[in-house]
Amino acid sequence: MKSKKINFVKMPSSVFFFLIYQGLYAQNITGFWEIKEVKVGQEIMTPVAKWIKLHQDGTFQSGNGWLQNSVGTWKYDAQSNTINPEIKNGIKEGFGGFQVSYKKGQMIWKRMEEGMEVVVTHVPISELPQSPADQVVGLWDLTVAEEDGQSIIQKIDPDNQYNIFIRWDRIYRERTKEGKRASGYWHMHGH
């Protein structure tokens, strides 16, 4: 059996820790991201539960909460650190790409729109974020009704028949205290 000789070269510890740090914090633009903040000029205009999935094949999908609302393609220029997403099912805009940077595990996109700097901060996620609209979906029973601090539940729903079913497809079905049914549409503001 032959033996092998292996030589190790002493590496300065600062270089070693730098290489480990770079490996741990190297970022990849692809992945599943939640948009934590959108700043336009000095105003914060963050949509509720906004997310984007950037796929390695150059496609993306995005939405709010459990609702997907856009799809498209993206291109990344590594030399200029610029991403240019193009929505296929929405209004085309002409602002160009975003400068991409990373800070403390966050991905930050910046560009100018109508003379104002836009900064979009993303954080990595593994599940779809829930919006208030997702949280209200379901069957709800009226249990409390007050007027001037006093319960009026017996006046509003004496036979405990009133309920409302809020559906995922933005339709609600209501059952009144008389047992009658009504329906309509519901919507929550995206911000």
Contacts in CASP RR format, 6 or more apart in sequence:
PFRMAT RR
TARGET T0000
AUTHOR 0000-0000-0000
METHOD contacts of the structure
MODEL  1
MKSKKINFVKMPSSVFFFLIYQGLYAQNITGFWEIKEVKVGQEIMTPVAK
WIKLHQDGTFQSGNGWLQNSVGTWKYDAQSNTINPEIKNGIKEGFGGFQV
SYKKGQMIWKRMEEGMEVVVTHVPISELPQSPADQVVGLWDLTVAEEDGQ
SIIQKIDPDNQYNIFIRWDRIYRERTKEGKRASGYWHMHGH
25 102 0 8 1.000
25 105 0 8 1.000
27 102 0 8 1.000
27 105 0 8 1.000
27 107 0 8 1.000
29 54 0 8 1.000
29 76 0 8 1.000
29 83 0 8 1.000
29 100 0 8 1.000
29 107 0 8 1.000
30 54 0 8 1.000
30 55 0 8 1.000
30 56 0 8 1.000
31 53 0 8 1.000
31 54 0 8 1.000
31 55 0 8 1.000
31 124 0 8 1.000
32 51 0 8 1.000
32 52 0 8 1.000
32 53 0 8 1.000
32 124 0 8 1.000
32 125 0 8 1.000
32 126 0 8 1.000
33 51 0 8 1.000
33 52 0 8 1.000
33 53 0 8 1.000
33 54 0 8 1.000
33 107 0 8 1.000
33 122 0 8 1.000
33 123 0 8 1.000
33 124 0 8 1.000
33 125 0 8 1.000
34 49 0 8 1.000
34 50 0 8 1.000
34 51 0 8 1.000
34 122 0 8 1.000
34 123 0 8 1.000
34 124 0 8 1.000
34 125 0 8 1.000
34 129 0 8 1.000
35 46 0 8 1.000
35 47 0 8 1.000
35 50 0 8 1.000
35 51 0 8 1.000
35 52 0 8 1.000
35 120 0 8 1.000
35 121 0 8 1.000
35 122 0 8 1.000
36 46 0 8 1.000
36 106 0 8 1.000
36 121 0 8 1.000
36 122 0 8 1.000
36 123 0 8 1.000
37 44 0 8 1.000
37 46 0 8 1.000
37 119 0 8 1.000
37 120 0 8 1.000
37 121 0 8 1.000
38 44 0 8 1.000
38 45 0 8 1.000
38 46 0 8 1.000
38 47 0 8 1.000
38 50 0 8 1.000
38 118 0 8 1.000
38 119 0 8 1.000
38 120 0 8 1.000
38 121 0 8 1.000
39 45 0 8 1.000
39 117 0 8 1.000
39 118 0 8 1.000
39 119 0 8 1.000
39 120 0 8 1.000
39 121 0 8 1.000
40 113 0 8 1.000
40 116 0 8 1.000
40 117 0 8 1.000
40 118 0 8 1.000
41 116 0 8 1.000
41 117 0 8 1.000
41 118 0 8 1.000
45 191 0 8 1.000
46 191 0 8 1.000
47 64 0 8 1.000
47 190 0 8 1.000
47 191 0 8 1.000
48 64 0 8 1.000
48 65 0 8 1.000
48 131 0 8 1.000
48 132 0 8 1.000
48 133 0 8 1.000
48 188 0 8 1.000
48 190 0 8 1.000
48 191 0 8 1.000
49 64 0 8 1.000
49 65 0 8 1.000
49 128 0 8 1.000
49 129 0 8 1.000
49 130 0 8 1.000
49 131 0 8 1.000
49 134 0 8 1.000
50 62 0 8 1.000
50 63 0 8 1.000
50 64 0 8 1.000
50 65 0 8 1.000
50 129 0 8 1.000
51 62 0 8 1.000
51 63 0 8 1.000
51 64 0 8 1.000
51 65 0 8 1.000
51 125 0 8 1.000
51 128 0 8 1.000
51 129 0 8 1.000
52 60 0 8 1.000
52 61 0 8 1.000
52 62 0 8 1.000
52 63 0 8 1.000
52 122 0 8 1.000
53 60 0 8 1.000
53 61 0 8 1.000
53 62 0 8 1.000
54 60 0 8 1.000
54 74 0 8 1.000
58 73 0 8 1.000
58 74 0 8 1.000
58 75 0 8 1.000
59 71 0 8 1.000
59 72 0 8 1.000
59 73 0 8 1.000
59 74 0 8 1.000
60 71 0 8 1.000
60 72 0 8 1.000
60 73 0 8 1.000
60 74 0 8 1.000
60 85 0 8 1.000
61 68 0 8 1.000
61 70 0 8 1.000
61 71 0 8 1.000
61 72 0 8 1.000
62 68 0 8 1.000
62 69 0 8 1.000
62 70 0 8 1.000
62 71 0 8 1.000
63 69 0 8 1.000
63 70 0 8 1.000
64 131 0 8 1.000
64 133 0 8 1.000
64 190 0 8 1.000
65 128 0 8 1.000
65 129 0 8 1.000
65 130 0 8 1.000
65 131 0 8 1.000
65 133 0 8 1.000
65 134 0 8 1.000
66 128 0 8 1.000
66 130 0 8 1.000
66 131 0 8 1.000
66 134 0 8 1.000
66 168 0 8 1.000
67 131 0 8 1.000
67 133 0 8 1.000
70 87 0 8 1.000
70 88 0 8 1.000
70 89 0 8 1.000
70 90 0 8 1.000
71 87 0 8 1.000
71 88 0 8 1.000
71 89 0 8 1.000
72 85 0 8 1.000
72 86 0 8 1.000
72 87 0 8 1.000
72 88 0 8 1.000
72 89 0 8 1.000
73 85 0 8 1.000
73 86 0 8 1.000
73 88 0 8 1.000
74 83 0 8 1.000
74 84 0 8 1.000
74 85 0 8 1.000
74 86 0 8 1.000
75 83 0 8 1.000
75 84 0 8 1.000
75 86 0 8 1.000
76 82 0 8 1.000
76 83 0 8 1.000
76 84 0 8 1.000
76 100 0 8 1.000
77 83 0 8 1.000
77 84 0 8 1.000
80 99 0 8 1.000
81 99 0 8 1.000
81 100 0 8 1.000
81 101 0 8 1.000
82 97 0 8 1.000
82 98 0 8 1.000
82 99 0 8 1.000
82 100 0 8 1.000
83 97 0 8 1.000
83 98 0 8 1.000
83 100 0 8 1.000
83 109 0 8 1.000
84 96 0 8 1.000
84 97 0 8 1.000
84 98 0 8 1.000
85 97 0 8 1.000
85 98 0 8 1.000
86 92 0 8 1.000
95 111 0 8 1.000
95 112 0 8 1.000
95 113 0 8 1.000
95 118 0 8 1.000
96 111 0 8 1.000
97 111 0 8 1.000
98 109 0 8 1.000
98 110 0 8 1.000
98 111 0 8 1.000
98 120 0 8 1.000
99 109 0 8 1.000
99 110 0 8 1.000
99 111 0 8 1.000
100 107 0 8 1.000
100 108 0 8 1.000
100 109 0 8 1.000
101 107 0 8 1.000
101 108 0 8 1.000
101 110 0 8 1.000
102 108 0 8 1.000
105 123 0 8 1.000
105 124 0 8 1.000
106 121 0 8 1.000
106 122 0 8 1.000
106 123 0 8 1.000
107 121 0 8 1.000
107 122 0 8 1.000
107 123 0 8 1.000
107 124 0 8 1.000
108 119 0 8 1.000
108 120 0 8 1.000
108 121 0 8 1.000
108 122 0 8 1.000
109 118 0 8 1.000
109 119 0 8 1.000
109 120 0 8 1.000
109 122 0 8 1.000
110 117 0 8 1.000
110 118 0 8 1.000
110 119 0 8 1.000
110 120 0 8 1.000
111 117 0 8 1.000
111 118 0 8 1.000
112 118 0 8 1.000
131 188 0 8 1.000
131 190 0 8 1.000
132 188 0 8 1.000
133 188 0 8 1.000
136 166 0 8 1.000
136 188 0 8 1.000
137 166 0 8 1.000
137 167 0 8 1.000
137 168 0 8 1.000
138 165 0 8 1.000
138 166 0 8 1.000
138 167 0 8 1.000
139 163 0 8 1.000
139 164 0 8 1.000
139 165 0 8 1.000
139 166 0 8 1.000
140 163 0 8 1.000
140 164 0 8 1.000
140 165 0 8 1.000
140 166 0 8 1.000
141 160 0 8 1.000
141 162 0 8 1.000
141 163 0 8 1.000
142 153 0 8 1.000
142 156 0 8 1.000
142 157 0 8 1.000
142 162 0 8 1.000
142 163 0 8 1.000
142 164 0 8 1.000
143 153 0 8 1.000
144 151 0 8 1.000
144 153 0 8 1.000
145 151 0 8 1.000
145 152 0 8 1.000
145 153 0 8 1.000
145 155 0 8 1.000
145 156 0 8 1.000
145 157 0 8 1.000
146 152 0 8 1.000
156 162 0 8 1.000
156 177 0 8 1.000
157 177 0 8 1.000
158 177 0 8 1.000
159 177 0 8 1.000
161 175 0 8 1.000
161 176 0 8 1.000
161 177 0 8 1.000
161 178 0 8 1.000
161 179 0 8 1.000
162 175 0 8 1.000
162 176 0 8 1.000
162 177 0 8 1.000
163 174 0 8 1.000
163 175 0 8 1.000
164 172 0 8 1.000
164 173 0 8 1.000
164 174 0 8 1.000
164 175 0 8 1.000
165 172 0 8 1.000
165 173 0 8 1.000
165 174 0 8 1.000
166 172 0 8 1.000
166 186 0 8 1.000
167 173 0 8 1.000
170 185 0 8 1.000
170 186 0 8 1.000
170 187 0 8 1.000
171 183 0 8 1.000
171 184 0 8 1.000
171 185 0 8 1.000
171 186 0 8 1.000
172 183 0 8 1.000
172 184 0 8 1.000
172 185 0 8 1.000
172 186 0 8 1.000
173 181 0 8 1.000
173 182 0 8 1.000
173 183 0 8 1.000
173 184 0 8 1.000
174 181 0 8 1.000
174 182 0 8 1.000
174 183 0 8 1.000
175 181 0 8 1.000
176 182 0 8 1.000
END
